[in-house]
Amino acid sequence: MGNFYKDNDDIQFLFRHMDLKEVAGLQEEGFKYADQFNTAPVNAEEAVTNYDMVLDSIGQLSADFIAPRSEDVDHEGNTLNPDGTVSYASGIADALNALAKADVMGFTLPHRFGGLNFPNTIYSMAIEIVSRADASLMNIFGLQGIAETINFFADEDIKQYYLHDFASGKVTGAMVLTEPDAGSDLQACKLRAFQDDDGNWFLHGVKRFITNGCGEVLLVLARSEERSGGLGLSLFVCDRGPTVKVRRLEDKLGIHGSPTCELFFDNTPCQIIGERQRGLVTYVMSLMNGARIGIAGQSMGIAEATYRIARDYAASREQFGVPIEKLPAVRDLVIDMKMAIEAGRALLYETSWVVDHEIGLNKIIDNSDDKDAIKAAKQELKFIKRLAGMLTPMSKYYCSEMSNTVSYDSIQVLGGSGYMRDYACERHARDARITTIYEGTSQLQVVAAVRGVCGGTCEKYLVQLAEKQYADSVQDLTKLLAEGTQTLLGCAAFAKEQGVDYMDLYGRQLVDMAIALIIGYYFCDQASSKVQMDVAVAGNGRADAPKTVSMRQRKETLARRYVTRNAALIKSLAEEVRSGDKTTFKDYEALIGPVPEMA
């Protein structure tokens, strides 16, 4: 029997290395629910044990049930029925049923609705594991943020109506945001929300590119006011019913098991979530941030899946009398793939931990009777909220771009075989491509993240990371990171002096520098871990005698390669930022010429 949780040494290590007990205490609000619900843990140790057990179950389900069906799902796709409903690929339907039976469809929902009340850190791990088995399934399993949004912002009647069914897996949902003329620019939304004489709300208009638009519960962004812009928008929830029609299914490059729908709302009855005019600015932004972390997890799963194919092939495929992984160019490529995956995982899990911390502090502020605790939580929340606002787009940007690179390089390792459908590499590459696009393109993630890089949040975070206690063996690396931090801060100051347009123009370079430094500290911290864990290492798992090293030793080796190589990259990126080159603004037409005529 396989297990996509137990067979991943890095996930196992991070599960032990991260402070999950603190997260559990925040999530369970001091474990006050233990007397009310049988599923609620009595202390941190029991909570972490529960996390481990559920991840173990999902890992086994993913390896033995979901993954074997993924190729057929890719070929079968979804079916638009004459009545405007959609039928999932059989493998997706079977997987959703299995996940519901495993009681994991209410992963982060409170105990009172039948949910597990697990933190986002554990949910990110679960999303990665499921995505490794079938990336398209994640687009339904990973949409639990819809239920979270209802829980955070809706009134109690709406919560009671929907959330029990979400937790039991009886319903799935969709984020109904995008329109033909309102993609990334959501404030251009035109779908109309209006009230009748009795105050009942209705929706009318078209939405496009809606992931799982055939779901039973739809969260819809609509224009409730006559005014234009984001303040004219509110958020609504409605059931899929006779007035909601799927007009078409998009014919996509990848993630074929995930239906992407065009929807027509024909005076559809609905209910408003929260307050009018806060649909985009408050509620959708919260929903999108959760979705972006989900896409980072999806990216991780795809990268892990395709890397394993490349690693196996490199160890077994012989050319010139040796396995191709003995060739320096191939060996270097495979190492970089593995290092990039572990870098992305570290960034994603730490981001999820920060988000959990933000949620936990808000719970203290909302629910505690201790004035001192509330005051301390408010003080800490000021920075944690800014940090989450920076790390979330960083994670989505880095992990999705990394997933595409690793998928491309996996095909390269396999050569001609990777281009054929004999191996899943080509499917993983097709699935990975969307991750840099939906829930905000990489370019938009950079624009969001660079505000934190140049606005002081990144500087404060790097100072905090530098002040941690690191092993003597990586002190030279932390010195390099400190030097890189000064370089980054100088570049950020220079970019700000040139104006906002210049800062955005060189945003990718600035964000890349910041990410390299942040992950460098993460790796040094992992190399200083007190977790006692040995891992197997061997050049060729089939021929060489197996041997083990401590994970701490392996992480030190990884940290050394990552930090030293990125030290040179940071200097190179700094030269670009300080170049002052503004030809993008001044010479655009001269450089690209006229718009070409399309046949």
C-alpha positions in Angstrom: 0.0 0.0 0.0 1.3 3.4 -0.9 1.1 6.6 1.2 1.8 10.1 -0.2 2.3 11.4 3.3 4.5 8.7 4.8 6.7 8.4 1.7 7.7 12.1 1.8 10.6 12.7 4.2 10.4 16.5 3.9 6.7 16.7 4.8 7.4 14.3 7.7 10.3 16.5 8.9 8.4 19.8 8.6 5.5 18.3 10.5 7.8 17.6 13.4 10.0 20.7 13.0 7.2 23.4 12.9 5.5 24.5 16.1 2.2 22.9 15.5 1.3 22.8 19.1 1.1 26.6 19.2 -1.0 26.7 16.1 -3.3 24.0 17.7 -3.8 26.1 20.8 -4.8 29.1 18.8 -7.1 27.1 16.5 -8.8 25.4 19.4 -9.0 28.6 21.5 -7.3 27.0 24.5 -9.0 23.6 23.8 -12.3 24.9 25.2 -14.3 22.7 22.8 -13.2 19.4 24.3 -16.2 19.2 26.6 -18.7 20.0 23.8 -17.6 17.9 20.9 -16.1 14.4 20.7 -13.9 15.4 17.8 -12.3 18.3 19.7 -8.8 17.6 21.2 -8.2 18.1 24.9 -4.7 19.4 24.5 -2.0 20.2 22.0 -0.5 16.7 22.0 -3.8 15.1 21.0 -4.4 17.8 18.4 -1.1 17.1 16.7 -1.7 13.4 16.9 -5.1 13.9 15.2 -3.4 16.0 12.4 -0.9 13.1 11.8 -3.6 10.5 11.7 -5.7 12.4 9.2 -2.8 13.2 6.9 -1.8 9.5 7.1 -5.4 8.6 6.0 -5.3 11.2 3.1 -1.9 10.0 2.1 -3.0 6.5 1.7 -6.2 7.4 0.0 -4.3 9.6 -2.4 -1.7 6.9 -3.3 -4.0 3.9 -3.5 -7.3 5.3 -4.7 -7.0 8.8 -6.3 -3.7 8.6 -8.2 -4.5 5.3 -10.1 -7.6 7.1 -11.6 -5.9 10.4 -12.5 -4.9 9.4 -16.0 -8.4 8.2 -16.9 -9.8 11.5 -15.4 -7.5 13.5 -17.7 -8.8 11.6 -20.8 -12.5 11.5 -19.7 -13.0 15.1 -18.6 -16.5 16.4 -17.6 -19.8 16.3 -19.5 -22.3 19.1 -20.0 -25.7 17.6 -20.0 -28.7 18.9 -22.0 -30.4 20.2 -18.9 -27.4 22.5 -18.1 -26.0 20.3 -15.3 -22.5 18.8 -15.4 -21.3 15.3 -14.7 -17.8 14.8 -13.3 -15.4 12.3 -14.7 -16.0 9.1 -12.9 -12.7 9.2 -11.1 -13.4 12.6 -9.7 -16.9 11.6 -8.5 -15.5 8.5 -6.8 -12.7 10.5 -5.2 -15.1 13.1 -3.8 -17.2 10.3 -2.4 -14.2 8.7 -0.8 -13.0 12.0 0.7 -16.5 12.7 2.1 -16.5 9.2 3.7 -13.1 10.1 5.2 -14.7 13.1 6.8 -12.2 15.6 5.4 -14.4 17.9 3.3 -14.9 20.2 6.3 -11.2 20.4 7.0 -11.0 23.9 8.5 -14.7 24.3 9.6 -15.5 24.5 13.3 -16.5 21.5 15.3 -20.1 22.8 15.7 -20.7 22.3 12.0 -19.2 18.8 11.9 -15.8 20.1 10.7 -12.3 19.0 11.8 -11.4 22.6 12.8 -7.8 22.0 11.5 -5.4 24.8 10.9 -4.4 26.0 7.4 -0.9 24.6 7.9 -2.3 21.1 8.0 -4.7 21.9 5.2 -1.8 23.0 3.0 -0.1 19.7 3.6 -3.3 17.9 2.7 -3.8 19.9 -0.5 -0.3 19.1 -1.6 -0.8 15.4 -1.0 -4.1 15.3 -2.9 -2.7 17.4 -5.7 0.2 15.0 -6.1 -2.4 12.3 -6.8 -4.6 14.4 -9.1 -4.2 18.2 -9.5 -7.7 18.6 -10.9 -9.3 17.1 -7.9 -7.7 19.7 -5.7 -9.8 22.4 -7.5 -12.8 20.9 -5.7 -11.2 19.6 -2.5 -9.3 22.8 -2.2 -12.4 25.1 -2.5 -13.2 24.7 1.1 -12.4 28.4 1.5 -15.9 29.0 0.2 -17.3 27.4 3.4 -14.7 29.4 5.4 -15.9 32.6 3.9 -19.5 31.8 4.8 -18.4 30.9 8.4 -16.4 34.2 8.8 -18.8 36.7 7.3 -22.4 35.3 6.9 -25.2 35.5 9.5 -26.0 32.5 11.6 -29.0 31.3 9.6 -26.9 31.1 6.5 -24.1 29.2 8.3 -26.6 26.7 9.7 -28.2 26.2 6.3 -25.0 25.5 4.4 -22.0 24.5 6.5 -23.2 21.2 7.9 -23.6 20.0 4.3 -20.2 21.3 3.4 -18.6 19.4 6.2 -20.3 16.2 5.4 -19.3 16.4 1.7 -22.9 16.6 0.5 -22.3 19.8 -1.4 -19.3 21.4 -3.1 -19.0 25.1 -3.9 -17.6 27.6 -6.4 -16.1 31.1 -6.3 -18.2 33.0 -8.9 -16.1 36.1 -9.5 -14.7 36.3 -13.1 -16.7 37.8 -16.0 -15.9 38.0 -19.8 -14.7 41.6 -19.2 -13.7 41.4 -15.6 -10.8 38.9 -15.1 -8.1 40.2 -12.8 -9.9 43.5 -12.7 -12.8 42.3 -10.5 -14.0 45.9 -9.7 -15.2 45.9 -13.4 -17.8 43.3 -12.4 -21.2 43.9 -14.1 -23.4 41.0 -13.0 -26.3 42.7 -11.3 -27.8 42.1 -7.9 -31.2 43.7 -7.2 -34.0 43.6 -4.7 -37.7 43.2 -5.1 -40.3 45.2 -3.2 -40.0 42.7 -0.3 -36.3 43.1 0.0 -35.4 39.7 -1.5 -32.2 39.6 -3.5 -31.8 38.3 -7.1 -28.9 37.9 -9.5 -28.8 38.4 -13.3 -26.0 38.2 -15.7 -23.0 36.1 -16.9 -19.9 34.7 -15.2 -17.0 33.0 -17.0 -14.0 30.8 -16.2 -15.7 29.5 -13.0 -13.9 26.6 -11.4 -16.5 24.0 -10.4 -19.2 26.3 -11.5 -21.5 23.3 -11.4 -21.1 23.1 -7.6 -24.2 23.2 -5.4 -23.3 26.3 -3.5 -22.2 29.5 -5.3 -20.5 32.5 -3.8 -21.2 35.3 -6.3 -19.6 38.8 -6.6 -22.2 41.1 -8.0 -22.9 44.8 -8.5 -25.5 45.8 -5.9 -25.1 49.6 -6.2 -25.4 52.0 -9.1 -21.9 53.3 -8.4 -18.9 52.0 -10.4 -15.8 50.5 -8.9 -15.2 48.1 -6.0 -17.4 49.9 -3.5 -20.4 49.1 -5.7 -20.0 45.3 -5.2 -21.4 42.9 -2.6 -21.1 39.2 -2.1 -24.0 36.8 -2.3 -24.7 33.1 -1.8 -27.1 31.0 -3.8 -28.0 27.4 -4.5 -27.5 25.9 -7.9 -31.0 25.7 -9.2 -33.2 26.0 -12.3 -32.3 29.7 -12.8 -28.6 29.0 -12.9 -27.5 27.4 -16.2 -24.1 26.2 -17.2 -23.9 27.5 -20.8 -20.6 25.9 -21.7 -17.6 24.0 -20.4 -14.2 25.4 -21.3 -12.0 23.2 -23.5 -8.7 23.5 -21.5 -5.1 22.7 -21.8 -5.0 20.9 -18.5 -6.7 20.0 -15.2 -9.3 18.2 -17.2 -11.0 16.7 -14.2 -12.0 20.2 -12.9 -15.0 21.7 -14.7 -14.5 25.3 -15.7 -17.9 26.8 -16.5 -19.7 29.8 -18.1 -22.7 30.5 -16.0 -25.9 32.4 -16.7 -28.0 33.7 -13.8 -31.6 34.4 -14.7 -33.0 36.3 -11.8 -31.6 33.8 -9.4 -32.7 34.1 -5.7 -29.8 34.7 -3.4 -28.8 36.0 0.1 -26.3 38.7 0.9 -23.1 37.8 2.8 -22.2 40.3 5.4 -22.7 44.0 4.6 -23.4 45.7 1.3 -20.5 47.2 -0.6 -17.9 45.1 1.2 -18.1 42.2 -1.3 -14.8 42.9 -3.0 -12.8 45.0 -0.6 -13.3 42.7 2.4 -14.9 39.3 1.6 -13.5 38.4 -1.8 -10.0 39.6 -0.8 -10.1 37.2 2.2 -11.4 34.4 -0.1 -8.8 35.1 -2.7 -5.9 35.0 -0.1 -7.1 31.5 1.0 -7.4 30.4 -2.6 -3.9 31.6 -3.4 -2.4 29.5 -0.6 -4.5 26.6 -2.0 -3.0 27.1 -5.5 0.5 27.2 -4.0 -0.3 23.8 -2.4 -1.6 22.5 -5.7 1.6 23.6 -7.4 3.7 21.8 -4.8 1.8 18.6 -5.4 2.3 18.8 -9.2 6.0 19.5 -8.7 6.5 16.6 -6.3 4.7 14.2 -8.6 6.6 15.1 -11.8 9.9 15.3 -9.9 9.6 11.7 -8.8 9.1 10.5 -12.3 12.2 12.4 -13.4 14.2 11.1 -10.5 13.2 7.5 -11.1 14.0 7.8 -14.8 17.4 9.5 -14.2 18.4 6.6 -11.9 17.3 3.8 -14.3 17.8 5.1 -17.8 21.3 4.3 -19.1 23.2 6.2 -21.8 26.9 6.0 -22.5 27.1 3.0 -20.2 25.8 4.7 -17.0 22.5 5.9 -15.6 21.9 9.4 -16.9 21.9 10.9 -13.4 25.7 10.3 -13.4 26.0 12.9 -16.2 26.8 16.3 -14.6 24.2 18.3 -16.5 21.4 15.9 -15.6 22.6 15.5 -12.1 22.6 19.3 -11.6 19.1 19.6 -13.1 17.7 17.0 -10.8 19.3 18.6 -7.7 17.9 22.0 -8.6 14.4 20.5 -9.0 14.6 18.9 -5.6 16.0 22.0 -4.0 13.3 24.2 -5.5 10.5 21.9 -4.3 11.8 22.0 -0.7 12.2 25.7 -1.0 8.6 26.1 -2.1 7.3 23.8 0.6 9.2 25.7 3.3 7.7 29.0 2.1 4.2 27.6 1.8 4.1 26.0 5.2 5.6 28.9 6.9 3.1 31.2 5.2 0.2 28.9 6.3 1.6 29.0 9.8 1.6 32.9 9.8 -2.0 32.9 8.4 -3.1 30.5 11.2 -1.4 32.9 13.7 -3.4 35.8 12.2 -6.7 33.8 12.5 -5.9 32.8 16.1 -5.1 36.4 17.2 -8.5 37.5 15.7 -10.2 34.8 17.7 -8.6 36.1 20.9 -9.8 39.6 20.0 -13.3 38.5 19.2 -13.9 35.9 21.9 -11.6 36.5 24.9 -12.7 38.2 28.1 -9.1 38.9 29.1 -8.5 42.6 28.4 -4.7 42.2 28.6 -4.8 39.3 26.2 -6.9 41.2 23.8 -4.5 44.2 23.9 -1.5 42.0 23.3 -3.2 40.2 20.5 -4.1 43.5 18.8 -0.6 44.7 19.1 0.9 41.5 17.6 -1.8 41.4 14.9 -0.7 44.6 13.4 2.5 43.1 12.0 1.2 39.5 11.5 -1.5 40.8 9.2 1.0 42.7 7.1 3.3 39.7 7.1 0.6 37.4 5.9 -0.3 40.0 3.2 3.2 39.8 1.9 3.9 36.1 2.3 0.7 34.9 0.7 1.3 36.4 -2.8 5.0 35.4 -2.5 4.0 31.8 -1.9 1.5 31.7 -4.8 4.1 33.3 -7.1 7.1 31.2 -6.1 5.3 27.9 -5.9 3.4 28.2 -9.2 6.4 29.4 -11.1 8.5 26.7 -9.6 5.9 24.0 -10.5 6.1 25.1 -14.1 9.9 25.0 -14.1 10.1 21.6 -12.5 7.4 20.2 -14.8 9.3 21.5 -17.8 12.6 20.2 -16.5 11.0 16.8 -15.8 10.1 16.4 -19.4 13.7 17.4 -20.3 15.1 14.7 -18.0 13.0 12.1 -19.8 13.9 13.5 -23.3 11.6 12.2 -26.0 9.8 9.9 -23.7 8.8 12.9 -21.6 7.1 14.4 -24.6 5.0 11.3 -25.1 1.9 10.3 -23.1 3.7 7.1 -22.0 4.7 9.1 -18.9 2.6 11.5 -16.8 5.1 14.3 -17.2 3.2 15.9 -20.0 0.0 15.8 -18.0 1.8 17.4 -15.0 3.2 20.1 -17.3 -0.3 20.9 -18.7 -1.8 20.9 -15.2 1.0 23.2 -13.9 0.5 25.8 -16.5 -2.7 27.2 -15.0 -1.2 27.8 -11.6 0.6 31.0 -12.6 -2.6 32.4 -14.1 -5.7 31.7 -12.0 -6.4 33.3 -8.6 -4.2 36.2 -9.8 -1.4 35.9 -12.3 2.3 35.9 -11.2 2.6 39.5 -12.3 -0.2 40.5 -9.9 1.3 38.5 -7.1 4.6 40.4 -7.6 2.8 43.7 -7.5 1.1 42.7 -4.2 4.3 41.3 -2.6 6.6 44.1 -3.6 4.6 46.5 -1.4 5.7 44.5 1.6 9.2 44.3 0.3 9.5 48.0 -0.1 7.2 49.1 2.7 9.1 47.8 5.7 7.4 44.5 6.4 10.1 42.4 4.7 12.8 44.3 6.5 11.2 43.6 9.9 10.7 40.0 9.1 14.3 39.5 8.0 15.4 41.1 11.2 13.3 38.6 13.2 14.7 35.7 11.2 18.2 36.9 11.6 17.8 37.0 15.4 16.9 33.3 15.7 19.4 30.9 17.2 21.2 28.9 14.4 23.7 26.1 14.5 27.4 27.0 14.4 27.7 25.1 11.2 25.5 27.6 9.3 26.8 30.9 10.8 28.7 31.7 7.6 25.5 31.3 5.7 23.5 33.6 8.0 26.3 36.1 7.5 25.8 35.9 3.7 22.0 36.3 4.3 22.7 39.4 6.4 24.8 40.9 3.6 22.1 40.1 1.1 19.5 41.8 3.3 21.5 45.0 3.2 21.7 44.7 -0.6 17.9 44.2 -0.8 17.1 47.2 1.5 19.4 49.4 -0.6 17.6 48.3 -3.8 14.2 48.8 -2.3 15.1 52.4 -1.2 16.4 53.1 -4.7 13.3 51.7 -6.4 11.0 53.8 -4.2 12.9 57.0 -5.0 12.3 56.3 -8.7 8.5 56.2 -8.2 5.8 53.5 -8.0 6.0 52.6 -11.7 9.7 51.9 -11.4 9.1 49.8 -8.3 6.5 47.7 -10.1 8.7 47.4 -13.2 11.5 45.9 -11.1 9.1 44.2 -8.7 10.0 40.7 -9.8 13.7 41.3 -9.1 13.0 42.8 -5.7 10.5 40.0 -4.7 12.9 37.3 -6.0 15.7 38.7 -3.8 13.4 38.8 -0.8 12.2 35.3 -1.3 15.8 34.0 -1.7 16.7 35.6 1.6 13.6 34.4 3.5 13.9 30.8 2.3 17.7 30.9 3.0 16.9 31.6 6.7 14.2 28.9 6.6 16.8 26.4 5.4 19.3 27.5 8.0 16.6 27.1 10.7 15.9 23.6 9.4 19.6 22.8 9.5 19.6 23.8 13.1 16.6 21.7 14.0 16.4 19.6 17.1 14.3 17.0 15.3 16.0 13.6 15.4 15.2 12.0 12.1 17.3 9.9 9.7 16.7 9.8 5.9 17.9 7.3 3.3 20.3 8.6 0.7 21.9 6.8 -2.2 22.9 7.7 -5.8 20.9 4.8 -7.2 18.3 3.2 -5.1 18.4 0.0 -7.1 22.2 -0.7 -7.2 24.0 1.2 -4.4 24.0 0.0 -0.8 21.4 2.2 1.1 22.8 4.5 3.7 21.3 7.1 6.0 22.1 10.6 7.2 20.4 12.8 9.7 17.8 15.2 8.2 19.7 18.0 9.9 22.9 17.1 8.1 21.0 16.8 4.8 19.3 20.2 5.4 22.7 21.8 6.1 24.0 20.5 2.8 20.9 21.9 1.1 21.1 25.2 2.9 24.7 25.7 1.8 24.0 25.1 -1.8 20.9 27.3 -1.8 22.3 30.3 0.1 25.7 30.4 -1.7 24.2 30.1 -5.1 21.6 32.7 -4.4 24.2 35.1 -3.0 25.5 35.6 -6.5 21.9 35.8 -7.9 21.0 38.6 -5.4 24.0 40.7 -6.5 23.0 40.2 -10.2 19.3 41.2 -9.5 20.6 44.2 -7.5 22.5 45.4 -10.6 19.3 45.2 -12.6 17.3 47.2 -10.0 19.9 49.9 -9.7 20.5 50.2 -13.5 17.9 52.9 -13.7 16.8 51.5 -17.1 13.4 53.0 -18.0 13.3 52.0 -21.7 10.1 50.0 -20.9 8.4 53.3 -20.4 10.3 55.6 -22.8 10.9 53.3 -25.8 8.0 50.8 -25.8 6.7 51.5 -29.3 10.2 51.6 -30.8 11.1 48.3 -29.2 8.1 46.3 -30.2 6.8 47.9 -33.3 3.2 48.2 -34.5 0.4 45.8 -33.5 0.5 42.9 -36.0 -2.4 42.2 -38.2 -4.0 38.9 -37.3 -5.2 36.5 -40.0 
